[in-house]
């Protein structure tokens, strides 16, 4: 090695200086770079004393920050997360493995579950789908899921489906810092209140659909197709399954239990329960009304089919009379008085016409035609 090459090669002191500048000193681990929030994260924020901290940190950093401060918690909002994202969230917040798997699927029944120090509240979302007219395959109500994981310093909301977006819920409750200062259960109240408001809103739209259907069923010119009624019935049943089962979980949260909402929020949850009862009554009434409309339409169809059968029977009787006369005179008997009669053909046609006219008048008078 020549002297010029030796001068260009960095010595041990220079290596040590570079290691210290890059943070690779002896006994010191290189910190892993913090990645940005996954695409499934709708929003993530830390709240201290009911007020949002600036920025949108990674959910792991946000949770660590909330555990260091007093009266602080993190709200992580997810929309249809994948297995990798949900597994990472479960590790950071210490969620139950079965609850994490449950959060990956939709179609759950409203319920309250407790896994160690974490409470899982499952709700159904609902949204009205606008449509020009009701058909046999019209989608009237779109439903989904919202799973709310509640811990001492965090709340994680996982939403499935297009209905029930929580962006407006976050914006509204952030304008009420006194309520948000109550902690993660304040977020749970806001989510429950939003779902019940959606139920009442959808119920109002369904009521207008029922009014239009009721008018068409009892209209004189044209009645509604029975398949349209069945489709609306299916949509109302789906809506009913989203609303009615929520009563039991909400009332469970009002019981005196250490894991339930704090006492200061009981009156707010009681208000949600009252509005939910109103929504339940409306949905149950709509279901009963639609059942009565379907039964009325089936009765109309039975009457229409009976009328059709009577008309068919009347025309069949008229045709049978003509067939009988034509059959008699179509026989090849040698001795038939009318065969040699000059007006026999015209007389047979006249007899057939007279029989048809007489039967037609009789059936018209009886209401069969």
C-alpha positions as CSV (number, residue, x, y, z in Angstrom):
1,X,0.0,0.0,0.0
2,X,1.5,3.4,-1.0
3,X,1.5,6.4,1.3
4,X,-1.2,8.2,-0.8
5,X,-3.7,5.4,-0.3
6,X,-2.9,5.2,3.4
7,X,-3.7,9.0,3.7
8,X,-7.1,8.6,2.0
9,X,-8.2,5.7,4.2
10,X,-10.1,6.9,7.4
11,X,-8.5,5.9,10.6
12,X,-10.0,4.5,13.7
13,X,-10.6,8.0,15.2
14,X,-12.6,9.1,12.2
15,X,-14.7,5.9,12.3
16,X,-15.5,6.6,16.0
17,X,-16.5,10.2,15.2
18,X,-18.8,9.0,12.4
19,X,-20.4,6.4,14.7
20,X,-21.1,9.0,17.3
21,X,-22.6,11.4,14.8
22,X,-24.9,8.7,13.4
23,X,-25.8,7.4,16.8
24,X,-24.0,4.0,16.4
25,X,-21.9,4.2,19.4
26,X,-20.9,1.1,21.4
27,X,-23.8,-0.3,23.4
28,X,-26.3,1.9,21.7
29,X,-29.1,0.4,19.5
30,X,-30.1,2.1,16.3
31,X,-33.7,3.3,16.7
32,X,-36.2,1.9,14.2
33,X,-37.7,4.7,12.0
34,X,-41.3,5.5,12.9
35,X,-43.6,4.7,10.0
36,X,-46.6,6.8,9.2
37,X,-50.1,5.7,10.2
38,X,-51.5,3.0,7.9
39,X,-54.2,3.8,5.4
40,X,-56.9,2.2,7.6
41,X,-56.3,4.9,10.2
42,X,-58.9,7.7,9.6
43,X,-57.6,9.8,12.5
44,X,-55.5,9.5,15.6
45,X,-55.2,12.2,18.3
46,X,-54.2,12.6,21.9
47,X,-56.7,14.5,24.2
48,X,-55.6,16.1,27.4
49,X,-58.2,17.6,29.8
50,X,-60.7,17.3,27.0
51,X,-58.7,19.2,24.4
52,X,-56.9,17.8,21.4
53,X,-53.2,18.0,21.2
54,X,-51.7,19.3,17.9
55,X,-50.7,16.9,15.1
56,X,-51.7,13.4,14.1
57,X,-49.1,11.1,15.6
58,X,-48.6,7.4,15.0
59,X,-50.9,5.5,17.2
60,X,-48.0,3.9,19.1
61,X,-46.5,7.3,19.9
62,X,-49.9,8.7,20.8
63,X,-50.6,5.9,23.2
64,X,-47.2,6.3,24.8
65,X,-47.7,10.1,25.2
66,X,-51.2,9.6,26.7
67,X,-49.7,7.2,29.4
68,X,-47.2,9.8,30.4
69,X,-49.7,12.6,31.0
70,X,-52.5,13.0,33.5
71,X,-56.1,13.1,32.3
72,X,-55.0,12.1,28.8
73,X,-56.2,9.5,26.4
74,X,-55.8,8.6,22.7
75,X,-58.6,8.1,20.2
76,X,-57.7,6.0,17.3
77,X,-60.2,5.7,14.4
78,X,-60.0,2.8,12.0
79,X,-62.0,2.0,8.9
80,X,-62.0,-1.6,7.6
81,X,-58.4,-2.4,8.8
82,X,-56.5,-5.4,7.5
83,X,-55.1,-8.3,9.6
84,X,-51.6,-6.7,9.8
85,X,-52.9,-3.3,10.9
86,X,-55.3,-4.8,13.4
87,X,-52.6,-7.1,14.8
88,X,-50.3,-4.1,15.3
89,X,-53.1,-2.1,17.1
90,X,-53.8,-5.1,19.3
91,X,-50.2,-5.4,20.4
92,X,-49.9,-1.6,21.1
93,X,-53.1,-1.4,23.1
94,X,-53.1,-4.9,24.6
95,X,-56.3,-6.0,23.1
96,X,-57.6,-9.5,23.4
97,X,-56.7,-11.8,20.5
98,X,-60.3,-13.0,20.0
99,X,-61.5,-9.4,20.0
100,X,-58.9,-8.5,17.4
101,X,-60.1,-11.3,15.2
102,X,-63.7,-10.1,15.7
103,X,-62.8,-6.6,14.6
104,X,-61.7,-7.9,11.2
105,X,-65.2,-9.1,10.2
106,X,-68.6,-7.4,10.0
107,X,-72.1,-8.4,10.6
108,X,-71.9,-8.5,14.4
109,X,-74.8,-8.3,16.8
110,X,-74.9,-5.3,19.2
111,X,-73.3,-6.3,22.5
112,X,-71.0,-5.4,25.4
113,X,-68.0,-7.6,26.1
114,X,-65.3,-7.2,28.7
115,X,-61.8,-8.6,28.2
116,X,-59.7,-7.9,31.3
117,X,-59.4,-4.1,31.6
118,X,-60.8,-3.5,28.1
119,X,-64.5,-3.1,27.3
120,X,-65.7,-3.9,23.8
121,X,-68.9,-2.2,22.7
122,X,-70.4,-3.4,19.3
123,X,-73.0,-1.3,17.5
124,X,-74.7,-1.5,14.1
125,X,-74.7,1.4,11.7
126,X,-77.5,2.3,9.4
127,X,-77.8,4.7,6.4
128,X,-80.7,5.4,4.0
129,X,-80.0,4.8,0.3
130,X,-81.8,7.2,-1.9
131,X,-83.8,5.7,-4.8
132,X,-86.1,7.1,-7.4
133,X,-88.6,4.3,-7.1
134,X,-88.9,1.1,-5.1
135,X,-88.1,-2.0,-7.2
136,X,-87.8,-5.7,-6.4
137,X,-84.0,-5.3,-5.9
138,X,-83.7,-1.8,-4.5
139,X,-81.3,-1.2,-1.6
140,X,-83.1,0.9,0.9
141,X,-81.0,0.6,4.1
142,X,-77.3,0.2,4.2
143,X,-75.9,-1.3,7.5
144,X,-72.5,-1.8,8.9
145,X,-70.6,-2.2,12.2
146,X,-68.8,0.0,14.7
147,X,-66.6,-1.7,17.3
148,X,-65.5,0.5,20.2
149,X,-62.6,-0.7,22.4
150,X,-62.4,1.2,25.6
151,X,-59.4,1.2,28.0
152,X,-58.1,3.4,30.8
153,X,-56.1,5.7,28.4
154,X,-57.5,4.8,25.0
155,X,-60.5,4.3,22.8
156,X,-60.2,2.5,19.4
157,X,-63.1,2.6,17.0
158,X,-63.2,0.1,14.2
159,X,-65.9,0.8,11.5
160,X,-67.0,-1.5,8.7
161,X,-69.3,-0.4,5.9
162,X,-70.0,3.0,4.3
163,X,-72.7,4.0,6.7
164,X,-72.0,5.6,10.1
165,X,-68.8,7.7,9.5
166,X,-67.4,9.0,12.8
167,X,-65.6,12.1,11.4
168,X,-68.6,14.4,12.3
169,X,-68.8,12.7,15.8
170,X,-65.1,13.6,16.5
171,X,-65.6,17.1,15.3
172,X,-68.7,17.6,17.4
173,X,-67.4,16.2,20.6
174,X,-64.1,18.2,20.2
175,X,-66.3,21.3,20.5
176,X,-67.4,20.1,24.0
177,X,-64.1,19.8,26.0
178,X,-66.0,19.6,29.3
179,X,-67.7,16.4,28.1
180,X,-64.6,15.0,26.4
181,X,-62.6,15.5,29.7
182,X,-64.6,12.6,31.1
183,X,-62.3,10.3,29.2
184,X,-62.8,7.4,26.7
185,X,-66.4,6.8,27.8
186,X,-67.3,10.2,26.5
187,X,-66.3,9.1,23.1
188,X,-68.4,5.9,23.5
189,X,-71.4,8.1,24.4
190,X,-70.9,10.3,21.3
191,X,-70.7,7.2,19.1
192,X,-73.8,5.7,20.6
193,X,-75.7,9.0,20.3
194,X,-74.7,9.3,16.7
195,X,-75.9,5.7,15.9
196,X,-79.2,6.4,17.5
197,X,-79.6,9.7,15.6
198,X,-79.0,7.7,12.4
199,X,-81.7,5.2,13.4
200,X,-84.2,8.0,13.8
201,X,-83.2,9.6,10.6
202,X,-83.5,6.4,8.6
203,X,-86.8,5.7,10.3
204,X,-88.1,9.0,8.9
205,X,-87.1,8.1,5.4
206,X,-88.6,4.6,5.7
207,X,-91.9,6.1,6.9
208,X,-92.2,8.1,3.7
209,X,-91.5,4.9,1.7
210,X,-94.2,3.1,3.6
211,X,-96.7,5.9,2.9
212,X,-96.0,5.7,-0.8
213,X,-96.3,1.9,-0.8
214,X,-99.5,2.1,1.2
215,X,-101.0,4.5,-1.4
216,X,-100.0,2.3,-4.3
217,X,-101.4,-0.8,-2.7
218,X,-104.8,0.7,-2.3
219,X,-104.8,2.7,-5.5
220,X,-107.6,2.0,-8.0
221,X,-105.6,2.1,-11.2
222,X,-102.5,0.1,-10.4
223,X,-101.4,-1.7,-7.2
224,X,-97.8,-2.3,-6.1
225,X,-96.0,-5.4,-7.1
226,X,-95.8,-7.9,-4.3
227,X,-92.0,-8.4,-5.0
228,X,-91.5,-4.7,-4.2
229,X,-93.2,-5.1,-0.9
230,X,-91.1,-8.2,-0.1
231,X,-87.9,-6.2,-0.8
232,X,-89.0,-3.4,1.5
233,X,-89.9,-6.0,4.1
234,X,-86.4,-7.5,3.9
235,X,-84.8,-4.1,4.3
236,X,-87.0,-3.2,7.3
237,X,-86.1,-6.5,8.9
238,X,-82.4,-5.8,8.4
239,X,-82.9,-2.4,10.0
240,X,-84.9,-4.0,12.9
241,X,-82.0,-6.3,13.6
242,X,-79.6,-3.4,13.8
243,X,-81.8,-1.3,16.2
244,X,-83.6,-3.6,18.6
245,X,-80.7,-5.6,20.0
246,X,-78.9,-2.5,21.1
247,X,-81.3,-2.0,24.0
248,X,-79.8,-4.7,26.2
249,X,-76.1,-3.5,25.9
250,X,-77.1,0.1,26.6
251,X,-79.0,-0.8,29.7
252,X,-76.1,-2.9,30.8
253,X,-73.9,0.2,30.7
254,X,-76.3,2.0,33.1
255,X,-75.8,-0.7,35.8
256,X,-73.6,0.0,38.8
257,X,-70.3,-1.7,37.7
258,X,-66.7,-0.5,38.0
259,X,-66.1,-1.1,34.3
260,X,-69.1,0.9,33.2
261,X,-69.2,4.7,32.3
262,X,-68.4,7.1,35.1
263,X,-71.3,8.5,37.1
264,X,-71.1,11.8,35.4
265,X,-72.0,10.2,32.1
266,X,-74.9,8.2,33.2
267,X,-77.5,10.8,32.4
268,X,-76.1,11.1,28.9
269,X,-76.3,7.4,28.3
270,X,-79.8,7.4,29.8
271,X,-80.8,10.0,27.2
272,X,-79.4,7.8,24.4
273,X,-81.4,4.9,25.8
274,X,-84.6,7.0,25.8
275,X,-84.1,8.0,22.2
276,X,-83.2,4.4,21.3
277,X,-86.5,3.3,22.8
278,X,-88.3,5.8,20.5
279,X,-86.5,4.4,17.5
280,X,-87.3,0.8,18.5
281,X,-91.0,1.7,18.8
282,X,-91.0,3.3,15.3
283,X,-89.2,0.4,13.7
284,X,-91.4,-2.2,15.3
285,X,-94.5,-0.2,14.2
286,X,-93.2,0.0,10.7
287,X,-92.5,-3.7,10.6
288,X,-96.1,-4.4,11.8
289,X,-97.5,-1.9,9.3
290,X,-95.6,-3.4,6.4
291,X,-96.8,-6.9,7.4
292,X,-100.4,-5.6,7.3
293,X,-99.7,-4.1,3.9
294,X,-98.3,-7.3,2.5
295,X,-101.3,-9.3,3.9
296,X,-103.6,-6.8,2.2
297,X,-101.8,-7.1,-1.1
298,X,-102.0,-10.9,-0.9
299,X,-105.7,-10.7,-0.2
300,X,-106.0,-8.4,-3.3
301,X,-104.1,-10.9,-5.3
302,X,-106.4,-13.7,-4.1
303,X,-109.4,-11.7,-5.1
304,X,-107.9,-10.9,-8.5
305,X,-107.1,-14.6,-9.1
306,X,-110.6,-15.5,-8.1
307,X,-112.1,-13.0,-10.6
308,X,-109.8,-14.3,-13.3
309,X,-110.9,-17.9,-12.6
310,X,-114.6,-16.9,-12.8
311,X,-114.0,-15.1,-16.1
312,X,-112.2,-18.1,-17.5
313,X,-115.0,-20.4,-16.3
314,X,-117.6,-18.2,-17.9
315,X,-115.9,-18.1,-21.3
316,X,-115.3,-21.8,-21.1
317,X,-119.0,-22.4,-20.5
318,X,-119.9,-20.1,-23.5
319,X,-117.4,-22.0,-25.7
320,X,-118.7,-25.4,-24.4
321,X,-122.2,-24.5,-25.7
322,X,-120.9,-23.7,-29.2
323,X,-118.9,-26.9,-29.1
324,X,-121.9,-29.0,-28.1
325,X,-124.1,-27.6,-30.9
326,X,-121.3,-28.0,-33.5
327,X,-120.6,-31.6,-32.2
328,X,-124.2,-32.6,-32.6
329,X,-124.6,-31.4,-36.1
330,X,-121.1,-32.7,-37.0
331,X,-122.3,-36.3,-36.5
332,X,-122.7,-38.3,-39.7
333,X,-126.1,-39.8,-38.9
334,X,-128.2,-40.7,-41.8
335,X,-131.5,-39.6,-40.3
336,X,-131.2,-36.0,-38.9
337,X,-134.3,-33.8,-39.6
338,X,-132.2,-30.7,-40.1
339,X,-129.8,-32.1,-42.6
340,X,-132.3,-31.7,-45.5
341,X,-133.6,-28.4,-44.3
342,X,-132.8,-25.5,-46.6
343,X,-132.1,-23.2,-43.7
344,X,-130.4,-25.7,-41.5
345,X,-126.9,-24.1,-41.6
346,X,-128.2,-20.7,-40.9
347,X,-130.4,-22.1,-38.1
348,X,-127.4,-23.8,-36.5
349,X,-125.4,-20.7,-36.5
350,X,-128.3,-18.7,-35.1
351,X,-128.8,-21.2,-32.3
352,X,-125.1,-21.0,-31.5
353,X,-125.2,-17.2,-31.4
354,X,-128.4,-17.2,-29.3
355,X,-126.8,-19.6,-26.8
356,X,-123.7,-17.6,-26.6
357,X,-125.6,-14.3,-26.1
358,X,-127.9,-15.8,-23.4
359,X,-124.9,-17.2,-21.4
360,X,-123.0,-14.0,-21.8
361,X,-125.9,-11.9,-20.4
362,X,-126.4,-14.3,-17.5
363,X,-122.7,-14.2,-16.6
364,X,-122.6,-10.4,-16.9
365,X,-125.6,-10.1,-14.6
366,X,-124.0,-12.4,-12.0
367,X,-120.7,-10.4,-12.1
368,X,-118.6,-13.2,-13.6
369,X,-117.8,-11.2,-16.7
